[in-house]
Amino acid sequence: METSLHRALKQLYAGDAARTEVRIEGYRIDAVTDRSLVEIQHGSLAAIRDKIRRLLESHRVLVVKPIVARKVLVKHAAADGPVVSRRQSPKRGTLLDIFDELVYFTRVFPHRRLEIEVVLVEIEELRHPGHGRRRRWRRDDHVASDQRLVSVGQSVRLTKPADLVRLLGAKLPPKFHSGDLAELLGIRRHIAQRIVYCLREMKAVDSIGKQGNTRIYRVSRRARRKDAA
């Protein structure tokens, strides 16, 4: 079932003139504009990887990937009941979280017909008690009935390898390894390794050798070119 969040983002990125829920190449497309096909993907990019790869053979595609920067949990007494509590989720998303998804898109991006819009959103998630007997090991047994868009924050459009480097928000040294990137961005090493994997597979950085068992990288020529696609 389509969430209010999905519907609001579809309206924002496609506009009133777009056709919605159109079947093309055997796939259902969220919206079709005079410029491109628009896919809003709140779930994993892995779920639409093959679909997007097929559509890119003959269509321009915009994939909108929202990342939840702030979420308020709104609990109802029942599905249609009154609100009994509101609390803010401790989880905070950032633009760098897109690399958790791009690991599934390394054979899709970059592509001359593909644009990926990463957008930070604030949402409300509506919950109510689930049906059936409460499970003992669960502190509560609520189910999410809908997600609503509260506000839209920062967004980044990815079209080429250089955009991935700029997304990091820090100037990379001439030579670096994943540990350097972790320190530079203030993140854990395994997260930096995932980012470097995406950068390498998407031609944003080149592997230029090793320092012991650690691979050394540098920004690729392709990513340094402003017009590279």
Backbone bond lengths (Angstrom), bond angles and torsions (degrees), N, CA, C in turn:
res aa  C-N    CA-C-N  psi(-1)  N-CA   C-N-CA  omega(-1)  CA-C   N-CA-C  phi
1 M - - - 1.459 - - 1.527 109.46 -
2 E 1.328 116.75 135.90 1.457 121.43 -178.96 1.521 110.59 -69.15
3 T 1.320 116.61 131.95 1.459 120.54 177.77 1.526 110.06 -84.97
4 S 1.319 115.34 162.15 1.463 120.38 175.82 1.524 110.41 -62.39
5 L 1.332 116.79 -34.23 1.465 121.23 177.30 1.522 110.77 -60.87
6 H 1.318 116.48 -48.67 1.461 121.20 -179.74 1.524 110.48 -61.01
7 R 1.311 116.47 -43.88 1.465 121.34 -178.49 1.534 111.10 -64.72
8 A 1.335 117.18 -40.00 1.465 121.03 -179.28 1.528 111.34 -67.68
9 L 1.325 116.65 -40.78 1.466 119.88 179.20 1.527 110.72 -69.10
10 K 1.311 116.53 -35.57 1.463 120.28 177.67 1.526 110.02 -62.70
11 Q 1.313 115.93 -41.77 1.456 120.74 178.25 1.522 110.98 -65.98
12 L 1.329 116.42 -39.72 1.464 121.43 -177.66 1.524 111.49 -65.99
13 Y 1.326 116.58 -44.11 1.463 119.73 -173.73 1.526 114.10 -91.61
14 A 1.309 117.45 -21.50 1.464 119.73 -178.65 1.523 112.48 -101.53
15 G 1.331 117.79 -34.25 1.453 120.74 179.60 1.516 113.10 82.38
16 D 1.318 115.11 175.50 1.463 121.34 -175.51 1.521 113.13 -70.84
17 A 1.347 116.62 -27.98 1.463 119.82 -174.01 1.527 113.11 -79.93
18 A 1.311 117.35 -12.44 1.463 120.41 -175.32 1.529 111.58 -74.83
19 R 1.326 114.48 150.18 1.465 119.95 169.97 1.523 107.23 -87.50
20 T 1.306 117.52 139.83 1.458 120.69 -177.09 1.523 111.43 -117.82
21 E 1.335 114.23 156.37 1.469 122.27 178.82 1.530 111.27 51.40
22 V 1.334 115.48 53.49 1.466 122.47 -178.39 1.526 109.69 -100.21
23 R 1.312 117.64 141.83 1.463 121.24 177.27 1.524 109.49 -94.77
24 I 1.343 115.75 122.90 1.461 123.33 179.07 1.519 108.47 -136.00
25 E 1.315 117.12 132.50 1.467 122.05 179.75 1.530 111.46 55.26
26 G 1.332 116.56 28.21 1.456 120.39 179.66 1.515 114.04 84.08
27 Y 1.330 117.57 2.16 1.461 121.93 -179.52 1.527 110.14 -112.44
28 R 1.331 115.92 148.77 1.452 120.25 173.13 1.523 108.54 -87.08
29 I 1.330 116.31 125.40 1.458 122.84 -177.18 1.523 109.01 -105.92
30 D 1.328 117.31 135.09 1.461 120.71 -178.27 1.520 111.60 -58.94
31 A 1.337 116.85 -47.83 1.464 120.17 -179.21 1.519 109.78 -154.25
32 V 1.323 114.94 149.66 1.457 121.78 177.23 1.519 107.98 -125.39
33 T 1.332 116.76 119.22 1.453 121.93 176.95 1.516 108.72 -106.93
34 D 1.328 116.94 178.71 1.460 119.62 178.16 1.517 111.97 -73.68
35 R 1.342 116.10 -6.84 1.463 120.13 -178.74 1.522 113.18 -108.22
36 S 1.326 117.49 -37.60 1.461 119.01 -174.08 1.526 111.64 -162.78
37 L 1.338 114.35 170.77 1.456 121.49 169.20 1.529 107.03 -86.30
38 V 1.311 116.98 138.97 1.462 121.46 -177.01 1.525 109.36 -116.73
39 E 1.327 115.73 124.37 1.460 121.95 177.28 1.521 109.40 -120.47
40 I 1.325 116.97 120.50 1.463 122.08 174.92 1.524 107.06 -94.35
41 Q 1.329 117.51 119.99 1.461 119.81 -175.48 1.518 110.97 -126.11
42 H 1.344 115.41 93.68 1.467 119.91 177.23 1.527 110.34 -77.41
43 G 1.326 117.42 -28.01 1.461 121.22 178.67 1.518 111.25 -82.16
44 S 1.305 116.14 -164.61 1.465 121.57 -176.82 1.524 111.07 -68.39
45 L 1.334 115.92 141.33 1.459 120.58 175.32 1.526 111.00 -66.15
46 A 1.320 117.15 -20.96 1.467 120.12 178.69 1.525 110.77 -59.21
47 A 1.331 116.83 -32.37 1.463 121.25 -176.28 1.522 112.84 -68.36
48 I 1.340 117.54 -23.40 1.463 119.87 -178.08 1.525 112.79 -115.62
49 R 1.324 117.57 8.03 1.465 121.02 -175.75 1.525 112.23 -56.34
50 D 1.319 117.52 -53.59 1.462 120.55 -176.82 1.526 111.07 -67.45
51 K 1.323 116.19 -37.30 1.462 121.12 178.03 1.522 110.73 -60.50
52 I 1.321 117.38 -48.44 1.458 121.20 -178.54 1.523 110.87 -65.84
53 R 1.319 116.61 -41.60 1.463 120.05 179.79 1.529 110.89 -59.78
54 R 1.322 116.58 -39.62 1.467 120.64 178.92 1.527 110.89 -69.02
55 L 1.322 117.41 -44.23 1.461 121.06 -178.09 1.524 112.00 -64.52
56 L 1.329 116.49 -32.49 1.464 120.35 -178.18 1.524 113.10 -67.12
57 E 1.310 117.25 -13.62 1.455 119.95 178.73 1.528 111.56 -62.92
58 S 1.330 116.31 -27.78 1.469 118.30 -177.12 1.525 114.35 -144.66
59 H 1.350 117.82 7.36 1.470 119.67 -177.14 1.532 110.26 -137.66
60 R 1.336 114.63 151.83 1.454 120.10 167.84 1.526 107.56 -82.87
61 V 1.327 116.27 138.51 1.469 120.23 -175.08 1.528 109.91 -132.15
62 L 1.317 115.86 134.36 1.464 122.56 170.64 1.516 107.81 -112.18
63 V 1.336 116.28 118.48 1.461 122.06 175.28 1.526 108.03 -101.95
64 V 1.308 116.33 120.73 1.464 121.72 178.21 1.526 108.22 -101.13
65 K 1.322 115.50 118.37 1.464 120.98 -178.00 1.538 109.56 -115.16
66 P 1.340 117.81 100.96 1.461 119.40 177.33 1.523 111.67 -77.35
67 I 1.309 115.52 141.86 1.465 122.30 173.58 1.519 107.52 -120.98
68 V 1.318 116.56 127.43 1.463 121.04 -175.49 1.527 109.82 -78.93
69 A 1.335 114.82 109.02 1.463 120.17 178.68 1.520 111.22 -84.54
70 R 1.330 115.99 -27.17 1.471 120.73 179.71 1.518 108.02 -152.38
71 K 1.340 116.01 135.26 1.460 120.88 -179.75 1.521 110.12 -135.03
72 V 1.320 115.07 130.65 1.460 121.44 174.96 1.523 107.81 -106.70
73 L 1.332 116.84 125.45 1.453 122.61 179.91 1.523 108.84 -90.66
74 V 1.320 115.82 119.62 1.460 121.90 -178.11 1.526 107.95 -111.63
75 K 1.340 117.12 111.91 1.460 121.28 -178.08 1.521 110.92 -98.63
76 H 1.336 114.76 132.93 1.456 122.12 177.50 1.529 109.14 -107.38
77 A 1.315 116.69 153.05 1.459 121.39 179.13 1.527 111.29 -65.92
78 A 1.324 116.03 -30.35 1.466 122.82 177.93 1.517 107.00 -154.48
79 A 1.327 116.23 177.17 1.459 120.18 -177.12 1.524 112.16 -53.24
80 D 1.316 116.65 -42.20 1.467 121.32 178.82 1.522 111.44 -114.27
81 G 1.326 116.09 22.79 1.457 119.89 -175.17 1.511 113.29 -92.84
82 P 1.341 115.84 179.57 1.469 120.98 -178.97 1.533 111.88 -72.71
83 V 1.327 114.87 159.93 1.462 121.18 176.42 1.523 109.41 -72.45
84 V 1.341 116.38 130.98 1.458 120.26 179.77 1.533 112.34 -109.07
85 S 1.337 116.60 -20.09 1.465 118.35 177.70 1.520 110.61 -163.47
86 R 1.315 114.37 156.40 1.467 122.37 174.13 1.518 107.23 -137.48
87 R 1.288 116.31 132.07 1.465 119.15 175.31 1.520 109.60 -148.60
88 Q 1.295 114.07 152.67 1.459 120.11 -178.46 1.523 110.35 -88.22
89 S 1.328 116.85 131.54 1.452 120.75 176.84 1.523 109.75 -69.28
90 P 1.339 117.42 139.69 1.473 119.31 179.15 1.524 113.23 -72.72
91 K 1.320 117.63 -13.26 1.455 120.61 -177.85 1.524 110.84 -74.03
92 R 1.343 116.16 136.99 1.452 122.60 179.17 1.528 109.02 -130.36
93 G 1.307 116.19 123.74 1.453 119.42 177.22 1.517 111.51 -93.00
94 T 1.328 116.81 152.72 1.461 122.47 175.92 1.529 108.44 -131.70
95 L 1.309 116.32 167.31 1.459 120.43 179.66 1.529 111.97 -60.38
96 L 1.323 117.11 -29.90 1.468 120.35 -179.97 1.526 112.09 -65.01
97 D 1.337 117.02 -18.75 1.463 119.98 178.82 1.523 112.19 -63.02
98 I 1.331 117.19 -16.89 1.464 119.45 179.88 1.523 111.05 -61.64
99 F 1.323 117.87 -26.53 1.466 119.67 -179.44 1.532 111.29 -68.26
100 D 1.343 117.87 -22.87 1.466 120.07 173.77 1.524 110.69 -63.43
101 E 1.332 116.17 -27.86 1.461 121.98 -179.71 1.527 112.56 -94.62
102 L 1.319 116.71 -33.74 1.463 119.98 -176.93 1.525 112.61 -65.71
103 V 1.325 117.45 -17.40 1.474 118.75 176.70 1.521 110.74 -60.39
104 Y 1.342 117.27 -23.55 1.463 121.57 178.79 1.532 112.36 -90.73
105 F 1.339 116.29 -4.82 1.464 120.64 -175.34 1.520 112.49 -115.48
106 T 1.316 117.58 17.41 1.466 119.97 -175.79 1.524 112.89 -69.19
107 R 1.333 117.29 -16.19 1.466 120.17 176.73 1.526 111.31 -103.37
108 V 1.326 115.80 6.34 1.464 120.80 -179.62 1.527 111.24 -114.73
109 F 1.315 117.10 -44.74 1.460 122.96 -179.55 1.528 110.04 -105.90
110 P 1.345 117.62 139.79 1.460 127.99 0.63 1.530 112.26 -83.22
111 H 1.314 114.47 157.11 1.459 122.25 175.78 1.528 107.46 -149.53
112 R 1.310 116.31 141.01 1.468 120.33 -173.81 1.530 112.96 -63.13
113 R 1.326 118.07 -18.93 1.461 120.72 179.66 1.531 112.88 -103.71
114 L 1.327 117.21 2.86 1.465 120.18 -174.12 1.523 112.44 -111.75
115 E 1.342 115.32 134.50 1.454 123.22 170.03 1.527 108.01 -126.19
116 I 1.326 115.77 139.09 1.458 121.27 176.20 1.526 108.06 -119.45
117 E 1.313 115.92 121.86 1.462 120.90 177.47 1.527 108.20 -103.30
118 V 1.327 115.85 117.08 1.459 121.70 177.00 1.523 107.18 -99.98
119 V 1.317 117.49 122.55 1.462 120.02 -174.58 1.525 110.50 -132.64
120 L 1.326 116.12 132.92 1.455 121.97 175.99 1.527 108.92 -84.04
121 V 1.329 116.01 133.19 1.459 119.97 -178.74 1.523 110.58 -131.09
122 E 1.321 114.61 152.80 1.461 122.13 170.15 1.520 106.69 -108.32
123 I 1.318 116.59 131.13 1.465 119.33 -175.68 1.521 111.73 -133.37
124 E 1.320 114.72 164.02 1.456 122.96 166.16 1.523 107.53 -112.00
125 E 1.317 116.21 133.61 1.465 120.61 175.86 1.517 108.18 -110.71
126 L 1.329 115.74 120.06 1.459 121.27 -178.60 1.522 109.61 -89.42
127 R 1.340 116.55 131.37 1.460 121.52 -178.51 1.522 110.52 -131.59
128 H 1.317 114.87 153.71 1.459 120.73 174.41 1.522 108.45 -148.31
129 P 1.345 118.51 161.92 1.468 120.63 -178.11 1.531 111.23 -58.57
130 G 1.342 115.20 139.24 1.451 119.98 178.64 1.521 111.25 -76.59
131 H 1.316 115.20 166.79 1.461 119.84 178.79 1.527 109.55 -85.27
132 G 1.288 116.04 155.70 1.460 120.14 176.74 1.515 111.82 91.40
133 R 1.320 115.57 -179.18 1.459 121.75 -175.11 1.529 110.59 -74.56
134 R 1.312 115.35 136.50 1.457 120.92 178.41 1.533 109.91 -63.02
135 R 1.318 115.63 133.58 1.459 119.28 179.95 1.524 110.09 -82.30
136 R 1.295 116.71 134.18 1.458 121.16 -171.02 1.519 113.02 -62.06
137 W 1.341 116.18 -32.60 1.456 118.02 -174.44 1.533 112.22 -84.83
138 R 1.339 116.68 -1.16 1.456 120.48 178.31 1.519 110.07 -101.26
139 R 1.335 115.95 132.75 1.462 119.68 177.40 1.523 110.52 -66.47
140 D 1.317 116.91 -34.78 1.451 120.88 171.68 1.525 107.83 -143.24
141 D 1.282 116.34 171.31 1.457 119.86 -176.06 1.523 109.28 -135.30
142 H 1.327 115.89 49.69 1.450 121.92 -178.56 1.529 110.79 -89.64
143 V 1.322 114.95 151.35 1.460 120.59 176.08 1.528 108.58 -118.64
144 A 1.330 115.83 147.99 1.462 120.95 178.67 1.527 108.76 -82.48
145 S 1.322 116.58 125.37 1.463 120.93 -179.57 1.516 112.67 -99.59
146 D 1.336 117.68 -23.29 1.460 119.87 -180.00 1.520 109.18 -167.67
147 Q 1.331 115.24 161.76 1.458 122.56 172.21 1.513 107.55 -129.57
148 R 1.311 116.59 131.56 1.456 122.05 -177.37 1.522 111.04 -116.76
149 L 1.320 116.06 138.05 1.457 121.56 176.90 1.521 109.39 -76.59
150 V 1.346 116.00 126.16 1.460 121.52 176.54 1.523 110.43 -98.79
151 S 1.334 116.18 -47.06 1.462 120.11 178.89 1.519 110.02 -157.97
152 V 1.312 115.00 160.23 1.464 122.94 178.14 1.517 107.97 -113.10
153 G 1.323 115.97 131.33 1.453 120.47 -179.63 1.513 112.55 -108.20
154 Q 1.308 115.66 -139.83 1.471 121.89 -176.88 1.521 111.15 -63.37
155 S 1.320 115.48 145.11 1.461 120.20 176.26 1.517 109.97 -138.39
156 V 1.329 115.45 155.23 1.468 121.96 179.58 1.519 107.89 -136.50
157 R 1.322 116.65 133.94 1.464 121.66 177.33 1.533 108.75 -100.62
158 L 1.325 115.99 124.16 1.458 122.29 179.97 1.521 109.35 -105.87
159 T 1.332 116.21 122.01 1.465 120.54 178.03 1.521 112.76 -131.00
160 K 1.329 117.25 -17.74 1.460 121.22 -174.50 1.528 110.36 -151.23
161 P 1.340 117.67 165.48 1.470 120.62 -178.05 1.520 114.14 -55.49
162 A 1.328 117.45 -36.64 1.469 119.74 -179.41 1.517 111.92 -60.58
163 D 1.333 117.35 -29.41 1.467 120.75 179.44 1.525 111.23 -65.66
164 L 1.326 116.97 -33.01 1.461 120.83 178.59 1.524 110.82 -66.24
165 V 1.323 116.17 -39.76 1.464 120.32 178.93 1.517 110.05 -66.93
166 R 1.336 116.81 -43.47 1.467 120.36 179.32 1.524 111.64 -64.44
167 L 1.316 116.30 -30.74 1.458 120.54 -179.88 1.524 112.17 -61.20
168 L 1.314 117.20 -26.90 1.470 121.04 -179.68 1.522 111.68 -64.23
169 G 1.321 116.76 -27.29 1.455 120.08 177.74 1.509 114.44 71.86
170 A 1.311 117.27 19.64 1.468 121.72 179.06 1.523 108.94 -148.58
171 K 1.308 116.51 147.84 1.455 121.37 179.80 1.522 109.62 -79.20
172 L 1.318 116.26 120.32 1.458 120.54 179.94 1.528 110.08 -77.20
173 P 1.324 117.55 142.27 1.463 120.47 176.50 1.529 110.12 -69.21
174 P 1.329 117.99 164.78 1.470 121.15 -179.20 1.527 112.73 -55.79
175 K 1.324 117.21 -36.20 1.456 123.01 176.59 1.531 108.03 -135.11
176 F 1.324 117.11 139.01 1.460 119.36 -178.15 1.522 110.41 -156.75
177 H 1.331 115.35 163.52 1.461 121.23 171.61 1.530 108.08 -126.48
178 S 1.305 116.81 178.62 1.466 119.93 -174.22 1.527 112.22 -62.66
179 G 1.333 116.89 -31.20 1.462 120.12 176.92 1.519 111.31 -65.49
180 D 1.339 116.10 -39.95 1.468 119.62 176.51 1.524 110.46 -61.72
181 L 1.343 115.90 -42.29 1.458 119.97 -179.12 1.526 110.79 -65.51
182 A 1.330 116.70 -40.06 1.462 120.95 178.45 1.525 110.85 -60.08
183 E 1.322 116.60 -44.03 1.465 120.79 179.59 1.518 111.07 -68.03
184 L 1.324 117.01 -40.84 1.458 121.83 -178.28 1.524 111.84 -63.60
185 L 1.337 116.61 -39.86 1.459 121.19 -176.26 1.526 113.35 -95.49
186 G 1.335 116.84 -7.84 1.460 120.19 -178.93 1.516 112.87 68.36
187 I 1.342 115.46 41.72 1.466 120.98 -179.18 1.519 109.15 -126.06
188 R 1.335 116.33 171.04 1.456 120.37 179.57 1.528 110.78 -75.46
189 R 1.318 114.64 155.60 1.459 120.44 -174.65 1.532 111.82 -60.96
190 H 1.335 118.25 -40.84 1.461 119.34 -177.09 1.532 111.48 -67.36
191 I 1.330 116.95 -29.31 1.464 119.92 175.55 1.523 109.84 -70.61
192 A 1.331 115.82 -41.86 1.469 120.26 177.61 1.520 110.64 -62.09
193 Q 1.323 117.78 -37.90 1.465 121.23 178.42 1.530 111.22 -63.15
194 R 1.327 116.11 -37.99 1.470 120.67 177.67 1.525 110.39 -65.99
195 I 1.332 116.31 -41.25 1.465 120.44 178.50 1.518 110.65 -63.94
196 V 1.328 116.50 -45.12 1.469 120.39 -179.95 1.522 110.83 -62.31
197 Y 1.324 116.63 -38.18 1.468 120.06 177.15 1.526 110.37 -58.22
198 C 1.328 116.86 -46.99 1.458 120.59 179.10 1.520 110.95 -62.93
199 L 1.317 116.58 -45.59 1.464 120.56 -179.79 1.523 111.39 -59.47
200 R 1.314 115.65 -41.36 1.471 119.43 -179.11 1.515 111.29 -69.03
201 E 1.328 117.35 -49.14 1.460 121.08 -177.09 1.521 112.33 -67.05
202 M 1.329 117.29 -26.17 1.460 121.29 -179.13 1.525 111.87 -97.99
203 K 1.336 115.62 14.77 1.470 123.21 171.74 1.525 113.89 66.87
204 A 1.344 117.08 25.53 1.454 120.27 176.85 1.527 111.65 -88.79
205 V 1.329 117.12 -26.55 1.465 121.55 175.05 1.523 109.07 -133.94
206 D 1.318 115.12 156.56 1.463 122.03 176.45 1.521 109.59 -113.52
207 S 1.318 116.63 143.01 1.461 121.34 171.37 1.521 107.54 -82.99
208 I 1.320 117.09 125.47 1.468 120.22 -173.83 1.526 112.75 -118.17
209 G 1.314 117.81 10.84 1.454 119.72 178.37 1.520 111.48 143.12
210 K 1.327 114.54 -166.98 1.456 120.64 -178.94 1.516 111.84 -131.73
211 Q 1.323 114.06 152.44 1.457 122.12 170.37 1.515 105.64 -120.32
212 G 1.338 116.07 95.18 1.451 120.20 -168.79 1.518 108.48 70.47
213 N 1.329 116.32 -122.43 1.463 120.55 176.94 1.527 112.97 -98.05
214 T 1.332 116.44 5.67 1.454 121.21 -175.76 1.519 111.10 -99.88
215 R 1.317 116.85 128.02 1.460 121.39 178.66 1.532 110.97 -75.46
216 I 1.324 114.46 140.36 1.461 121.84 179.46 1.527 108.73 -108.48
217 Y 1.329 115.54 141.13 1.465 120.92 -175.77 1.528 110.85 -129.55
218 R 1.333 113.79 163.24 1.458 120.97 169.38 1.526 107.92 -146.57
219 V 1.328 115.69 156.80 1.465 119.94 178.80 1.529 108.53 -63.46
220 S 1.312 115.90 132.99 1.464 120.33 -176.67 1.527 111.56 -73.12
221 R 1.314 115.99 159.22 1.464 120.12 175.81 1.517 110.79 -60.61
222 R 1.323 115.69 -36.94 1.460 120.34 -179.89 1.518 111.17 -61.02
223 A 1.330 116.45 -39.34 1.470 120.42 -179.14 1.526 111.94 -77.10
224 R 1.339 116.95 -20.90 1.450 119.72 178.13 1.522 112.76 -80.69
225 R 1.333 115.46 -20.65 1.459 119.98 179.50 1.520 109.83 -77.96
226 K 1.324 117.23 124.49 1.460 121.06 -177.01 1.524 112.09 -65.69
227 D 1.312 117.74 -28.72 1.458 120.66 -175.63 1.527 112.21 -99.50
228 A 1.361 117.44 7.53 1.452 119.95 -177.00 1.515 110.66 -66.55
229 A 1.330 117.19 138.94 1.458 120.57 -179.51 1.514 109.39 -126.18
